[in-house]
Amino acid sequence: MRIEEIRKIGVAGAGTMGSGIVQVFSMSGFNVRVVDVSENVWEIARKNIINSLDRFIKKGTISEEDKRSTLERISFSTDIETLADSDFIIEAVFENFNIKKELFEKLDAICRDDVIYASNTSSISITEMASVVKRPDKFVGMHFFNPVPIMKLVEVIPAIQTSEDTINVAIELCKRIDKVPVRCKDTPGFIVNRLLVPFMIDAVRMYEQGIASKEDIDTALKLGANLPMGPFELMDFTGVDIAYHVAEVFFEYLREPRYAPPPLLRQMVKAGYLGRKTKRGFYNYGDK
């Protein structure tokens, strides 16, 4: 599959990351088919995309016509068969290997031999996932960042089975949607999370030890390191459960104590305090 031949993009998963990926591809002129198990999920995704496009209109970045044509290029379904003739498929489902494995086995049964698979995983081994498909040379990691329509970076992660042609197509595709690709070996956390997760874990430990309040830690990092968000604000934004899960994956793979999830993080996940999406995390968001 050459980059010039890629016109139809398939996206499996219409959650926060999936809907953002759908939006950026459609805005760049690709026809995008989206599949999720629940109509309710992709109805929410459609509303989120519309709201995001409206914000771009207010900023003067796009026009009403751009919004209309972007939405016309997107189709939603609960039937995985609708992805059968896609040229390039991006998986953005829950961070669980068995769920992803089941999805790719279903795709393998219906897709063409020349389709390229990409996973948006933030922590699961690309090599392990590539091993479950019939054509592992056409499997690659493409890790987008939230919010996808705004964040420029995409980590491109080849498995040891991935062909150089597949890597080049993924890199070029990132450029076609106005993203900046960086290439990374298949290692836990890739580049950003390998550095970011220990930083967030250390912040939680500092808070647990009573060294400083979460508010003061956030303020110190924003004003002292010029970060747009403090570590607790960031975990609330991306999901406390995501930080916990990724830390667990790191610890299981690397067996270094610094990656072990702090007790407070574990307790918050059990309590359902997952951040903005549940209206309570390290901070309480009420009806905001």
ZASEMAR-191871 format. One record per residue (C-alpha): residue number from 1; x, y, z; residue in three letters. Coordinates in nm, 2 decimals. Example, Ala and Ser with C-alpha at 12.3 -4.5 7.8 and 13.67 -1.06 7.14 Angstrom:
! ZASEMAR-191871
+-----+--------+--------+--------+---------+
: num :     c1 :     c2 :     c3 : residuo :
+-----+--------+--------+--------+---------+
:   1 :   1.23 :  -0.45 :   0.78 :     ALA :
:   2 :   1.37 :  -0.11 :   0.71 :     SER :
+-----+--------+--------+--------+---------+
This chain:
! ZASEMAR-191871
+-----+--------+--------+--------+---------+
: num :     c1 :     c2 :     c3 : residuo :
+-----+--------+--------+--------+---------+
:   1 :   0.00 :   0.00 :   0.00 :     MET :
:   2 :   0.15 :   0.33 :  -0.11 :     ARG :
:   3 :   0.06 :   0.66 :   0.05 :     ILE :
:   4 :  -0.11 :   0.78 :  -0.27 :     GLU :
:   5 :  -0.35 :   0.49 :  -0.26 :     GLU :
:   6 :  -0.48 :   0.56 :   0.09 :     ILE :
:   7 :  -0.82 :   0.74 :   0.07 :     ARG :
:   8 :  -1.05 :   0.55 :   0.31 :     LYS :
:   9 :  -0.95 :   0.55 :   0.68 :     ILE :
:  10 :  -1.11 :   0.32 :   0.93 :     GLY :
:  11 :  -1.12 :   0.40 :   1.30 :     VAL :
:  12 :  -1.22 :   0.14 :   1.56 :     ALA :
:  13 :  -1.32 :   0.31 :   1.88 :     GLY :
:  14 :  -1.51 :   0.64 :   1.91 :     ALA :
:  15 :  -1.40 :   0.75 :   2.25 :     GLY :
:  16 :  -1.21 :   1.06 :   2.33 :     THR :
:  17 :  -0.90 :   0.96 :   2.13 :     MET :
:  18 :  -1.09 :   0.79 :   1.85 :     GLY :
:  19 :  -1.32 :   1.08 :   1.79 :     SER :
:  20 :  -1.02 :   1.32 :   1.78 :     GLY :
:  21 :  -0.84 :   1.09 :   1.53 :     ILE :
:  22 :  -1.16 :   1.08 :   1.32 :     VAL :
:  23 :  -1.18 :   1.46 :   1.31 :     GLN :
:  24 :  -0.82 :   1.53 :   1.20 :     VAL :
:  25 :  -0.83 :   1.28 :   0.92 :     PHE :
:  26 :  -1.17 :   1.41 :   0.79 :     SER :
:  27 :  -1.05 :   1.77 :   0.82 :     MET :
:  28 :  -0.76 :   1.67 :   0.60 :     SER :
:  29 :  -0.99 :   1.53 :   0.32 :     GLY :
:  30 :  -1.00 :   1.16 :   0.40 :     PHE :
:  31 :  -1.32 :   0.96 :   0.41 :     ASN :
:  32 :  -1.34 :   0.81 :   0.76 :     VAL :
:  33 :  -1.55 :   0.52 :   0.88 :     ARG :
:  34 :  -1.59 :   0.48 :   1.25 :     VAL :
:  35 :  -1.70 :   0.17 :   1.44 :     VAL :
:  36 :  -1.79 :   0.14 :   1.80 :     ASP :
:  37 :  -2.00 :  -0.12 :   1.99 :     VAL :
:  38 :  -2.25 :   0.14 :   2.11 :     SER :
:  39 :  -2.45 :   0.40 :   1.92 :     GLU :
:  40 :  -2.45 :   0.61 :   2.23 :     ASN :
:  41 :  -2.07 :   0.63 :   2.22 :     VAL :
:  42 :  -2.06 :   0.75 :   1.86 :     TRP :
:  43 :  -2.35 :   0.99 :   1.91 :     GLU :
:  44 :  -2.13 :   1.15 :   2.19 :     ILE :
:  45 :  -1.83 :   1.14 :   1.95 :     ALA :
:  46 :  -2.03 :   1.32 :   1.68 :     ARG :
:  47 :  -2.13 :   1.59 :   1.92 :     LYS :
:  48 :  -1.77 :   1.63 :   2.04 :     ASN :
:  49 :  -1.65 :   1.66 :   1.69 :     ILE :
:  50 :  -1.91 :   1.93 :   1.61 :     ILE :
:  51 :  -1.82 :   2.12 :   1.92 :     ASN :
:  52 :  -1.45 :   2.11 :   1.83 :     SER :
:  53 :  -1.52 :   2.23 :   1.48 :     LEU :
:  54 :  -1.73 :   2.51 :   1.61 :     ASP :
:  55 :  -1.43 :   2.62 :   1.83 :     ARG :
:  56 :  -1.21 :   2.62 :   1.51 :     PHE :
:  57 :  -1.48 :   2.84 :   1.34 :     ILE :
:  58 :  -1.48 :   3.09 :   1.63 :     LYS :
:  59 :  -1.10 :   3.11 :   1.60 :     LYS :
:  60 :  -1.13 :   3.18 :   1.23 :     GLY :
:  61 :  -0.93 :   2.86 :   1.15 :     THR :
:  62 :  -1.20 :   2.70 :   0.93 :     ILE :
:  63 :  -1.53 :   2.81 :   0.77 :     SER :
:  64 :  -1.88 :   2.68 :   0.80 :     GLU :
:  65 :  -1.83 :   2.51 :   0.47 :     GLU :
:  66 :  -1.52 :   2.33 :   0.60 :     ASP :
:  67 :  -1.73 :   2.21 :   0.90 :     LYS :
:  68 :  -2.00 :   2.08 :   0.67 :     ARG :
:  69 :  -1.77 :   1.89 :   0.44 :     SER :
:  70 :  -1.57 :   1.75 :   0.73 :     THR :
:  71 :  -1.89 :   1.60 :   0.88 :     LEU :
:  72 :  -2.00 :   1.47 :   0.54 :     GLU :
:  73 :  -1.68 :   1.26 :   0.52 :     ARG :
:  74 :  -1.75 :   1.08 :   0.85 :     ILE :
:  75 :  -1.98 :   0.78 :   0.88 :     SER :
:  76 :  -2.05 :   0.59 :   1.21 :     PHE :
:  77 :  -2.16 :   0.23 :   1.26 :     SER :
:  78 :  -2.17 :  -0.05 :   1.51 :     THR :
:  79 :  -2.10 :  -0.31 :   1.23 :     ASP :
:  80 :  -1.73 :  -0.39 :   1.20 :     ILE :
:  81 :  -1.80 :  -0.51 :   0.84 :     GLU :
:  82 :  -1.81 :  -0.14 :   0.74 :     THR :
:  83 :  -1.43 :  -0.13 :   0.78 :     LEU :
:  84 :  -1.37 :  -0.41 :   0.53 :     ALA :
:  85 :  -1.26 :  -0.20 :   0.24 :     ASP :
:  86 :  -1.06 :   0.05 :   0.44 :     SER :
:  87 :  -0.70 :   0.13 :   0.32 :     ASP :
:  88 :  -0.57 :   0.22 :   0.66 :     PHE :
:  89 :  -0.73 :   0.12 :   1.00 :     ILE :
:  90 :  -0.64 :   0.28 :   1.33 :     ILE :
:  91 :  -0.74 :   0.11 :   1.65 :     GLU :
:  92 :  -0.84 :   0.33 :   1.95 :     ALA :
:  93 :  -1.02 :   0.10 :   2.19 :     VAL :
:  94 :  -0.97 :   0.04 :   2.56 :     PHE :
:  95 :  -0.61 :  -0.02 :   2.68 :     GLU :
:  96 :  -0.65 :  -0.40 :   2.72 :     ASN :
:  97 :  -0.45 :  -0.65 :   2.52 :     PHE :
:  98 :  -0.72 :  -0.91 :   2.50 :     ASN :
:  99 :  -0.98 :  -0.65 :   2.37 :     ILE :
: 100 :  -0.74 :  -0.53 :   2.11 :     LYS :
: 101 :  -0.65 :  -0.89 :   2.01 :     LYS :
: 102 :  -1.01 :  -0.98 :   1.96 :     GLU :
: 103 :  -1.07 :  -0.67 :   1.75 :     LEU :
: 104 :  -0.77 :  -0.74 :   1.52 :     PHE :
: 105 :  -0.88 :  -1.10 :   1.47 :     GLU :
: 106 :  -1.22 :  -0.98 :   1.35 :     LYS :
: 107 :  -1.05 :  -0.73 :   1.12 :     LEU :
: 108 :  -0.82 :  -0.99 :   0.98 :     ASP :
: 109 :  -1.12 :  -1.20 :   0.88 :     ALA :
: 110 :  -1.28 :  -0.92 :   0.67 :     ILE :
: 111 :  -1.01 :  -0.69 :   0.55 :     CYS :
: 112 :  -0.80 :  -0.69 :   0.23 :     ARG :
: 113 :  -0.44 :  -0.82 :   0.24 :     ASP :
: 114 :  -0.29 :  -0.48 :   0.17 :     ASP :
: 115 :  -0.46 :  -0.29 :   0.45 :     VAL :
: 116 :  -0.23 :  -0.14 :   0.71 :     ILE :
: 117 :  -0.32 :  -0.16 :   1.08 :     TYR :
: 118 :  -0.21 :   0.10 :   1.33 :     ALA :
: 119 :  -0.27 :   0.10 :   1.71 :     SER :
: 120 :  -0.31 :   0.42 :   1.92 :     ASN :
: 121 :  -0.20 :   0.23 :   2.23 :     THR :
: 122 :   0.00 :   0.43 :   2.49 :     SER :
: 123 :   0.15 :   0.14 :   2.67 :     SER :
: 124 :   0.09 :  -0.21 :   2.51 :     ILE :
: 125 :   0.37 :  -0.37 :   2.31 :     SER :
: 126 :   0.33 :  -0.31 :   1.93 :     ILE :
: 127 :   0.53 :  -0.62 :   1.87 :     THR :
: 128 :   0.30 :  -0.83 :   2.08 :     GLU :
: 129 :  -0.01 :  -0.69 :   1.90 :     MET :
: 130 :   0.15 :  -0.74 :   1.56 :     ALA :
: 131 :   0.20 :  -1.11 :   1.64 :     SER :
: 132 :  -0.17 :  -1.17 :   1.64 :     VAL :
: 133 :  -0.25 :  -1.05 :   1.29 :     VAL :
: 134 :  -0.19 :  -1.24 :   0.96 :     LYS :
: 135 :   0.03 :  -0.97 :   0.82 :     ARG :
: 136 :   0.25 :  -0.84 :   1.10 :     PRO :
: 137 :   0.47 :  -0.65 :   0.85 :     ASP :
: 138 :   0.17 :  -0.42 :   0.79 :     LYS :
: 139 :   0.12 :  -0.33 :   1.16 :     PHE :
: 140 :   0.26 :  -0.02 :   1.33 :     VAL :
: 141 :   0.20 :   0.20 :   1.64 :     GLY :
: 142 :   0.07 :   0.55 :   1.60 :     MET :
: 143 :   0.03 :   0.72 :   1.94 :     HIS :
: 144 :  -0.17 :   1.04 :   1.92 :     PHE :
: 145 :  -0.20 :   1.29 :   2.20 :     PHE :
: 146 :  -0.51 :   1.44 :   2.37 :     ASN :
: 147 :  -0.67 :   1.66 :   2.25 :     PRO :
: 148 :  -0.59 :   1.52 :   1.91 :     VAL :
: 149 :  -0.72 :   1.81 :   1.70 :     PRO :
: 150 :  -0.48 :   2.04 :   1.88 :     ILE :
: 151 :  -0.17 :   1.84 :   1.97 :     MET :
: 152 :   0.08 :   1.81 :   1.69 :     LYS :
: 153 :   0.28 :   1.51 :   1.80 :     LEU :
: 154 :   0.24 :   1.15 :   1.69 :     VAL :
: 155 :   0.48 :   0.88 :   1.81 :     GLU :
: 156 :   0.53 :   0.62 :   1.53 :     VAL :
: 157 :   0.64 :   0.29 :   1.67 :     ILE :
: 158 :   0.74 :   0.00 :   1.45 :     PRO :
: 159 :   0.72 :  -0.36 :   1.58 :     ALA :
: 160 :   1.02 :  -0.58 :   1.51 :     ILE :
: 161 :   0.80 :  -0.73 :   1.23 :     GLN :
: 162 :   0.70 :  -0.40 :   1.07 :     THR :
: 163 :   0.83 :  -0.34 :   0.72 :     SER :
: 164 :   1.01 :  -0.02 :   0.63 :     GLU :
: 165 :   0.74 :   0.06 :   0.37 :     ASP :
: 166 :   0.47 :   0.05 :   0.64 :     THR :
: 167 :   0.67 :   0.28 :   0.87 :     ILE :
: 168 :   0.72 :   0.53 :   0.58 :     ASN :
: 169 :   0.35 :   0.52 :   0.50 :     VAL :
: 170 :   0.26 :   0.59 :   0.87 :     ALA :
: 171 :   0.51 :   0.88 :   0.89 :     ILE :
: 172 :   0.39 :   1.03 :   0.56 :     GLU :
: 173 :   0.03 :   0.99 :   0.67 :     LEU :
: 174 :   0.10 :   1.19 :   0.99 :     CYS :
: 175 :   0.24 :   1.47 :   0.77 :     LYS :
: 176 :  -0.07 :   1.46 :   0.55 :     ARG :
: 177 :  -0.29 :   1.54 :   0.85 :     ILE :
: 178 :  -0.06 :   1.82 :   0.97 :     ASP :
: 179 :   0.10 :   1.62 :   1.25 :     LYS :
: 180 :   0.47 :   1.59 :   1.35 :     VAL :
: 181 :   0.58 :   1.23 :   1.36 :     PRO :
: 182 :   0.87 :   1.10 :   1.58 :     VAL :
: 183 :   1.00 :   0.75 :   1.55 :     ARG :
: 184 :   1.06 :   0.53 :   1.86 :     CYS :
: 185 :   1.15 :   0.17 :   1.93 :     LYS :
: 186 :   0.88 :  -0.05 :   2.08 :     ASP :
: 187 :   0.95 :   0.00 :   2.45 :     THR :
: 188 :   0.71 :   0.07 :   2.74 :     PRO :
: 189 :   0.57 :   0.42 :   2.72 :     GLY :
: 190 :   0.76 :   0.51 :   2.40 :     PHE :
: 191 :   0.91 :   0.86 :   2.44 :     ILE :
: 192 :   0.66 :   1.09 :   2.61 :     VAL :
: 193 :   0.50 :   0.85 :   2.86 :     ASN :
: 194 :   0.83 :   0.69 :   2.95 :     ARG :
: 195 :   0.94 :   1.03 :   3.08 :     LEU :
: 196 :   0.60 :   1.17 :   3.19 :     LEU :
: 197 :   0.45 :   0.89 :   3.39 :     VAL :
: 198 :   0.74 :   0.87 :   3.65 :     PRO :
: 199 :   0.71 :   1.25 :   3.68 :     PHE :
: 200 :   0.34 :   1.22 :   3.76 :     MET :
: 201 :   0.40 :   0.93 :   4.00 :     ILE :
: 202 :   0.67 :   1.13 :   4.18 :     ASP :
: 203 :   0.42 :   1.41 :   4.22 :     ALA :
: 204 :   0.16 :   1.18 :   4.38 :     VAL :
: 205 :   0.43 :   1.04 :   4.62 :     ARG :
: 206 :   0.53 :   1.39 :   4.72 :     MET :
: 207 :   0.17 :   1.47 :   4.79 :     TYR :
: 208 :   0.12 :   1.14 :   4.99 :     GLU :
: 209 :   0.43 :   1.23 :   5.20 :     GLN :
: 210 :   0.29 :   1.57 :   5.29 :     GLY :
: 211 :   0.58 :   1.76 :   5.13 :     ILE :
: 212 :   0.34 :   2.00 :   4.96 :     ALA :
: 213 :  -0.03 :   2.03 :   4.87 :     SER :
: 214 :  -0.15 :   1.92 :   4.53 :     LYS :
: 215 :  -0.24 :   2.28 :   4.45 :     GLU :
: 216 :   0.11 :   2.41 :   4.54 :     ASP :
: 217 :   0.28 :   2.13 :   4.35 :     ILE :
: 218 :   0.07 :   2.22 :   4.04 :     ASP :
: 219 :   0.14 :   2.59 :   4.08 :     THR :
: 220 :   0.52 :   2.53 :   4.13 :     ALA :
: 221 :   0.54 :   2.32 :   3.81 :     LEU :
: 222 :   0.34 :   2.56 :   3.60 :     LYS :
: 223 :   0.53 :   2.87 :   3.72 :     LEU :
: 224 :   0.87 :   2.72 :   3.78 :     GLY :
: 225 :   0.89 :   2.49 :   3.48 :     ALA :
: 226 :   0.66 :   2.68 :   3.25 :     ASN :
: 227 :   0.42 :   2.38 :   3.21 :     LEU :
: 228 :   0.07 :   2.45 :   3.08 :     PRO :
: 229 :  -0.07 :   2.21 :   3.35 :     MET :
: 230 :   0.05 :   2.08 :   3.68 :     GLY :
: 231 :   0.08 :   1.70 :   3.72 :     PRO :
: 232 :  -0.25 :   1.66 :   3.91 :     PHE :
: 233 :  -0.43 :   1.88 :   3.66 :     GLU :
: 234 :  -0.28 :   1.67 :   3.38 :     LEU :
: 235 :  -0.39 :   1.34 :   3.54 :     MET :
: 236 :  -0.74 :   1.47 :   3.59 :     ASP :
: 237 :  -0.75 :   1.58 :   3.23 :     PHE :
: 238 :  -0.62 :   1.26 :   3.07 :     THR :
: 239 :  -0.77 :   1.03 :   3.33 :     GLY :
: 240 :  -0.64 :   0.91 :   3.66 :     VAL :
: 241 :  -0.72 :   0.55 :   3.56 :     ASP :
: 242 :  -0.50 :   0.59 :   3.25 :     ILE :
: 243 :  -0.20 :   0.71 :   3.47 :     ALA :
: 244 :  -0.26 :   0.41 :   3.70 :     TYR :
: 245 :  -0.29 :   0.16 :   3.42 :     HIS :
: 246 :   0.02 :   0.28 :   3.24 :     VAL :
: 247 :   0.22 :   0.28 :   3.56 :     ALA :
: 248 :   0.11 :  -0.08 :   3.62 :     GLU :
: 249 :   0.22 :  -0.18 :   3.27 :     VAL :
: 250 :   0.56 :  -0.01 :   3.32 :     PHE :
: 251 :   0.62 :  -0.18 :   3.65 :     PHE :
: 252 :   0.52 :  -0.52 :   3.52 :     GLU :
: 253 :   0.76 :  -0.49 :   3.22 :     TYR :
: 254 :   1.05 :  -0.31 :   3.38 :     LEU :
: 255 :   1.03 :  -0.43 :   3.75 :     ARG :
: 256 :   1.17 :  -0.10 :   3.87 :     GLU :
: 257 :   1.01 :   0.04 :   4.20 :     PRO :
: 258 :   0.99 :   0.39 :   4.06 :     ARG :
: 259 :   0.72 :   0.28 :   3.82 :     TYR :
: 260 :   0.50 :   0.11 :   4.08 :     ALA :
: 261 :   0.16 :   0.30 :   4.12 :     PRO :
: 262 :   0.14 :   0.48 :   4.45 :     PRO :
: 263 :  -0.14 :   0.36 :   4.69 :     PRO :
: 264 :  -0.33 :   0.69 :   4.66 :     LEU :
: 265 :  -0.36 :   0.64 :   4.28 :     LEU :
: 266 :  -0.49 :   0.29 :   4.32 :     ARG :
: 267 :  -0.75 :   0.40 :   4.58 :     GLN :
: 268 :  -0.87 :   0.68 :   4.36 :     MET :
: 269 :  -0.93 :   0.44 :   4.07 :     VAL :
: 270 :  -1.12 :   0.21 :   4.30 :     LYS :
: 271 :  -1.33 :   0.50 :   4.43 :     ALA :
: 272 :  -1.41 :   0.61 :   4.07 :     GLY :
: 273 :  -1.23 :   0.94 :   4.11 :     TYR :
: 274 :  -1.10 :   0.93 :   3.75 :     LEU :
: 275 :  -1.07 :   1.31 :   3.68 :     GLY :
: 276 :  -1.27 :   1.54 :   3.47 :     ARG :
: 277 :  -1.47 :   1.26 :   3.29 :     LYS :
: 278 :  -1.62 :   1.16 :   3.63 :     THR :
: 279 :  -1.63 :   1.52 :   3.76 :     LYS :
: 280 :  -1.39 :   1.43 :   4.04 :     ARG :
: 281 :  -1.03 :   1.34 :   4.05 :     GLY :
: 282 :  -0.76 :   1.51 :   4.24 :     PHE :
: 283 :  -0.99 :   1.81 :   4.21 :     TYR :
: 284 :  -1.37 :   1.83 :   4.23 :     ASN :
: 285 :  -1.53 :   1.96 :   3.91 :     TYR :
: 286 :  -1.89 :   1.96 :   4.02 :     GLY :
: 287 :  -2.11 :   2.06 :   3.73 :     ASP :
: 288 :  -1.83 :   2.21 :   3.52 :     LYS :
+-----+--------+--------+--------+---------+
